[in-house]
Amino acid sequence: MSTLPRTSRPAKSTTTAEPPPRPSMLTDARLRVVLLVSVHAGAEERFLDAYDQLSRQVAAVPGHISDQLCQSIENPSQWLITSEWESAPPFLSWVESPAHREMVKPLHGCVEDTRSLRFSVLRETSSAEPAKGGSARRAAAPGRVVPRVGDGLVRHALTFTVKPGSEQTVAKILSDYAAPEARVDDTTRLCRTSLFMSGNRVVRAVEVKGDLVAALRHVARQPEVRAVEEAINPYLEEDRDLDDPEAARDFFMRAALPVVHHLTADPSRPPNLRRHMLLYPVKTGCGPAVASLLARQDDLAVSKAKAAMASGGGQHTIVSSTVFQRDDIVVRMVDMGVPLERDPAMAAGVSGPRAAAVLGRLLDPGAGGGKIDLSGEAGLRRFLADCDMDPVTDRRAADY
């Protein structure tokens, strides 16, 4: 299933045809969500009641297939909630919605700690004979999606807006602070923090080796980071109170900009890479379609680069790409081995005229009206100049 709009069949051309789209883990594979939960002692019954209420509500969410609750046989305070979804977009749309925040509120008083993991279903064992008292298992996951190369890092981003006119002040505050200690514990390290601004919008991306939640909590406790957060509070368009746990939780849920797709062409992280954060001006309601298109195009671009390198020519234009999306906020972070303008089509996330036309229709041209023309290099360069966010700071661990 694809969230992309249908396009008319292109006229025959003497140019080389674009290759057929590759399956995308964002839209073509079922999603398995795993939530690890630590429940307060004595709150088990309240937790079960809250889960029963939540599961009834989630069952009505489009794209939801099933869920399951398990309790550890070794540590009764540890619980596991798994859910299955038709694909990632319906889950991501729901989990970042106000409806989700209301649904999970009954769990807050019962739960001490949570950790959420999200996986695309690549293979599934099927059974020829139904299990006793049950039906045969579902057939294998759709298609044969090629696994992406990992680099051992977990990525997350936050985005928020500041009051117009305060941009320079905020940029100075956010760039002028001491980096927190990279080591969180024996298994978790904060590897990199990249912060960008475009107009009054701030995007902060972090890369963590190990437990993302532990790393974020570690950072939040650092005095230098807390001082920066307090310093920018007066300039935020949306008020927040980090001293109130519930208010802080609500802010960070609203600010969360989750990863919907990531690929790494070269996990060795070659030196002298150029990092860019591209903020796409998305038409209302088109965020999932833009994210899906960019994911497919990045997969295709990396496949082409790998084929070229295997034959002895070419290099990785894009070494890694991460697509963040919440509603109609779509940001793509790319690490490039060449300047952005060297290959504007690949940098923008389109590999041919068909993809460029589809993306152009999904983007908002702004007050000027008309449309965004990505059909030629001149238009692509203008587009990149407009959506390439300004770097504010980029902090890396010494051994990154």
VENRARA-V398119 format. One record per residue. N is the residue number from 1. RES is the residue in one letter. SS is DSSP state (h for helix, s for strand, l for the rest). Layout:
n=N res=RES ss=SS
n=N res=RES ss=SS
This chain:
n=1 res=M ss=l
n=2 res=S ss=l
n=3 res=T ss=l
n=4 res=L ss=l
n=5 res=P ss=l
n=6 res=R ss=l
n=7 res=T ss=l
n=8 res=S ss=l
n=9 res=R ss=l
n=10 res=P ss=l
n=11 res=A ss=l
n=12 res=K ss=l
n=13 res=S ss=l
n=14 res=T ss=l
n=15 res=T ss=l
n=16 res=T ss=l
n=17 res=A ss=l
n=18 res=E ss=l
n=19 res=P ss=l
n=20 res=P ss=l
n=21 res=P ss=l
n=22 res=R ss=l
n=23 res=P ss=l
n=24 res=S ss=l
n=25 res=M ss=l
n=26 res=L ss=l
n=27 res=T ss=l
n=28 res=D ss=l
n=29 res=A ss=l
n=30 res=R ss=l
n=31 res=L ss=s
n=32 res=R ss=s
n=33 res=V ss=s
n=34 res=V ss=s
n=35 res=L ss=s
n=36 res=L ss=s
n=37 res=V ss=s
n=38 res=S ss=s
n=39 res=V ss=s
n=40 res=H ss=l
n=41 res=A ss=l
n=42 res=G ss=l
n=43 res=A ss=l
n=44 res=E ss=h
n=45 res=E ss=h
n=46 res=R ss=h
n=47 res=F ss=h
n=48 res=L ss=h
n=49 res=D ss=h
n=50 res=A ss=h
n=51 res=Y ss=h
n=52 res=D ss=h
n=53 res=Q ss=h
n=54 res=L ss=h
n=55 res=S ss=h
n=56 res=R ss=h
n=57 res=Q ss=h
n=58 res=V ss=h
n=59 res=A ss=l
n=60 res=A ss=l
n=61 res=V ss=l
n=62 res=P ss=l
n=63 res=G ss=l
n=64 res=H ss=s
n=65 res=I ss=s
n=66 res=S ss=s
n=67 res=D ss=s
n=68 res=Q ss=s
n=69 res=L ss=s
n=70 res=C ss=s
n=71 res=Q ss=s
n=72 res=S ss=l
n=73 res=I ss=l
n=74 res=E ss=l
n=75 res=N ss=l
n=76 res=P ss=l
n=77 res=S ss=l
n=78 res=Q ss=s
n=79 res=W ss=s
n=80 res=L ss=s
n=81 res=I ss=s
n=82 res=T ss=s
n=83 res=S ss=s
n=84 res=E ss=s
n=85 res=W ss=s
n=86 res=E ss=l
n=87 res=S ss=l
n=88 res=A ss=h
n=89 res=P ss=h
n=90 res=P ss=h
n=91 res=F ss=h
n=92 res=L ss=h
n=93 res=S ss=h
n=94 res=W ss=h
n=95 res=V ss=h
n=96 res=E ss=l
n=97 res=S ss=l
n=98 res=P ss=h
n=99 res=A ss=h
n=100 res=H ss=h
n=101 res=R ss=h
n=102 res=E ss=h
n=103 res=M ss=h
n=104 res=V ss=h
n=105 res=K ss=h
n=106 res=P ss=h
n=107 res=L ss=h
n=108 res=H ss=h
n=109 res=G ss=l
n=110 res=C ss=l
n=111 res=V ss=s
n=112 res=E ss=s
n=113 res=D ss=s
n=114 res=T ss=s
n=115 res=R ss=s
n=116 res=S ss=s
n=117 res=L ss=s
n=118 res=R ss=s
n=119 res=F ss=s
n=120 res=S ss=s
n=121 res=V ss=l
n=122 res=L ss=l
n=123 res=R ss=l
n=124 res=E ss=l
n=125 res=T ss=l
n=126 res=S ss=l
n=127 res=S ss=l
n=128 res=A ss=l
n=129 res=E ss=l
n=130 res=P ss=l
n=131 res=A ss=l
n=132 res=K ss=l
n=133 res=G ss=l
n=134 res=G ss=l
n=135 res=S ss=l
n=136 res=A ss=l
n=137 res=R ss=l
n=138 res=R ss=l
n=139 res=A ss=l
n=140 res=A ss=l
n=141 res=A ss=l
n=142 res=P ss=l
n=143 res=G ss=l
n=144 res=R ss=l
n=145 res=V ss=l
n=146 res=V ss=l
n=147 res=P ss=l
n=148 res=R ss=l
n=149 res=V ss=l
n=150 res=G ss=l
n=151 res=D ss=l
n=152 res=G ss=l
n=153 res=L ss=l
n=154 res=V ss=s
n=155 res=R ss=s
n=156 res=H ss=s
n=157 res=A ss=s
n=158 res=L ss=s
n=159 res=T ss=s
n=160 res=F ss=s
n=161 res=T ss=s
n=162 res=V ss=s
n=163 res=K ss=l
n=164 res=P ss=l
n=165 res=G ss=l
n=166 res=S ss=l
n=167 res=E ss=h
n=168 res=Q ss=h
n=169 res=T ss=h
n=170 res=V ss=h
n=171 res=A ss=h
n=172 res=K ss=h
n=173 res=I ss=h
n=174 res=L ss=h
n=175 res=S ss=h
n=176 res=D ss=l
n=177 res=Y ss=l
n=178 res=A ss=l
n=179 res=A ss=l
n=180 res=P ss=l
n=181 res=E ss=l
n=182 res=A ss=l
n=183 res=R ss=s
n=184 res=V ss=l
n=185 res=D ss=l
n=186 res=D ss=l
n=187 res=T ss=l
n=188 res=T ss=l
n=189 res=R ss=s
n=190 res=L ss=s
n=191 res=C ss=s
n=192 res=R ss=s
n=193 res=T ss=s
n=194 res=S ss=s
n=195 res=L ss=s
n=196 res=F ss=s
n=197 res=M ss=s
n=198 res=S ss=s
n=199 res=G ss=l
n=200 res=N ss=l
n=201 res=R ss=s
n=202 res=V ss=s
n=203 res=V ss=s
n=204 res=R ss=s
n=205 res=A ss=s
n=206 res=V ss=s
n=207 res=E ss=s
n=208 res=V ss=s
n=209 res=K ss=s
n=210 res=G ss=l
n=211 res=D ss=l
n=212 res=L ss=h
n=213 res=V ss=h
n=214 res=A ss=h
n=215 res=A ss=h
n=216 res=L ss=h
n=217 res=R ss=h
n=218 res=H ss=h
n=219 res=V ss=h
n=220 res=A ss=h
n=221 res=R ss=h
n=222 res=Q ss=l
n=223 res=P ss=h
n=224 res=E ss=h
n=225 res=V ss=h
n=226 res=R ss=h
n=227 res=A ss=h
n=228 res=V ss=h
n=229 res=E ss=h
n=230 res=E ss=h
n=231 res=A ss=h
n=232 res=I ss=h
n=233 res=N ss=h
n=234 res=P ss=h
n=235 res=Y ss=h
n=236 res=L ss=s
n=237 res=E ss=l
n=238 res=E ss=l
n=239 res=D ss=l
n=240 res=R ss=l
n=241 res=D ss=l
n=242 res=L ss=l
n=243 res=D ss=l
n=244 res=D ss=l
n=245 res=P ss=h
n=246 res=E ss=h
n=247 res=A ss=h
n=248 res=A ss=h
n=249 res=R ss=h
n=250 res=D ss=h
n=251 res=F ss=h
n=252 res=F ss=h
n=253 res=M ss=h
n=254 res=R ss=h
n=255 res=A ss=h
n=256 res=A ss=s
n=257 res=L ss=s
n=258 res=P ss=l
n=259 res=V ss=s
n=260 res=V ss=s
n=261 res=H ss=s
n=262 res=H ss=s
n=263 res=L ss=s
n=264 res=T ss=s
n=265 res=A ss=l
n=266 res=D ss=l
n=267 res=P ss=l
n=268 res=S ss=l
n=269 res=R ss=l
n=270 res=P ss=l
n=271 res=P ss=l
n=272 res=N ss=l
n=273 res=L ss=l
n=274 res=R ss=s
n=275 res=R ss=s
n=276 res=H ss=s
n=277 res=M ss=s
n=278 res=L ss=s
n=279 res=L ss=s
n=280 res=Y ss=s
n=281 res=P ss=s
n=282 res=V ss=s
n=283 res=K ss=l
n=284 res=T ss=l
n=285 res=G ss=l
n=286 res=C ss=l
n=287 res=G ss=h
n=288 res=P ss=h
n=289 res=A ss=h
n=290 res=V ss=h
n=291 res=A ss=h
n=292 res=S ss=h
n=293 res=L ss=h
n=294 res=L ss=h
n=295 res=A ss=h
n=296 res=R ss=h
n=297 res=Q ss=h
n=298 res=D ss=h
n=299 res=D ss=h
n=300 res=L ss=h
n=301 res=A ss=h
n=302 res=V ss=h
n=303 res=S ss=h
n=304 res=K ss=h
n=305 res=A ss=h
n=306 res=K ss=h
n=307 res=A ss=h
n=308 res=A ss=h
n=309 res=M ss=h
n=310 res=A ss=h
n=311 res=S ss=l
n=312 res=G ss=l
n=313 res=G ss=l
n=314 res=G ss=l
n=315 res=Q ss=l
n=316 res=H ss=l
n=317 res=T ss=l
n=318 res=I ss=s
n=319 res=V ss=s
n=320 res=S ss=s
n=321 res=S ss=s
n=322 res=T ss=s
n=323 res=V ss=s
n=324 res=F ss=s
n=325 res=Q ss=s
n=326 res=R ss=s
n=327 res=D ss=l
n=328 res=D ss=l
n=329 res=I ss=s
n=330 res=V ss=s
n=331 res=V ss=s
n=332 res=R ss=s
n=333 res=M ss=s
n=334 res=V ss=s
n=335 res=D ss=s
n=336 res=M ss=s
n=337 res=G ss=l
n=338 res=V ss=l
n=339 res=P ss=l
n=340 res=L ss=h
n=341 res=E ss=h
n=342 res=R ss=h
n=343 res=D ss=h
n=344 res=P ss=h
n=345 res=A ss=h
n=346 res=M ss=h
n=347 res=A ss=h
n=348 res=A ss=h
n=349 res=G ss=l
n=350 res=V ss=l
n=351 res=S ss=l
n=352 res=G ss=l
n=353 res=P ss=h
n=354 res=R ss=h
n=355 res=A ss=h
n=356 res=A ss=h
n=357 res=A ss=h
n=358 res=V ss=h
n=359 res=L ss=h
n=360 res=G ss=h
n=361 res=R ss=h
n=362 res=L ss=h
n=363 res=L ss=s
n=364 res=D ss=l
n=365 res=P ss=l
n=366 res=G ss=l
n=367 res=A ss=l
n=368 res=G ss=l
n=369 res=G ss=l
n=370 res=G ss=l
n=371 res=K ss=l
n=372 res=I ss=l
n=373 res=D ss=l
n=374 res=L ss=l
n=375 res=S ss=l
n=376 res=G ss=l
n=377 res=E ss=h
n=378 res=A ss=h
n=379 res=G ss=h
n=380 res=L ss=h
n=381 res=R ss=h
n=382 res=R ss=h
n=383 res=F ss=h
n=384 res=L ss=h
n=385 res=A ss=h
n=386 res=D ss=h
n=387 res=C ss=h
n=388 res=D ss=s
n=389 res=M ss=l
n=390 res=D ss=s
n=391 res=P ss=s
n=392 res=V ss=s
n=393 res=T ss=s
n=394 res=D ss=s
n=395 res=R ss=s
n=396 res=R ss=s
n=397 res=A ss=l
n=398 res=A ss=l
n=399 res=D ss=l
n=400 res=Y ss=l
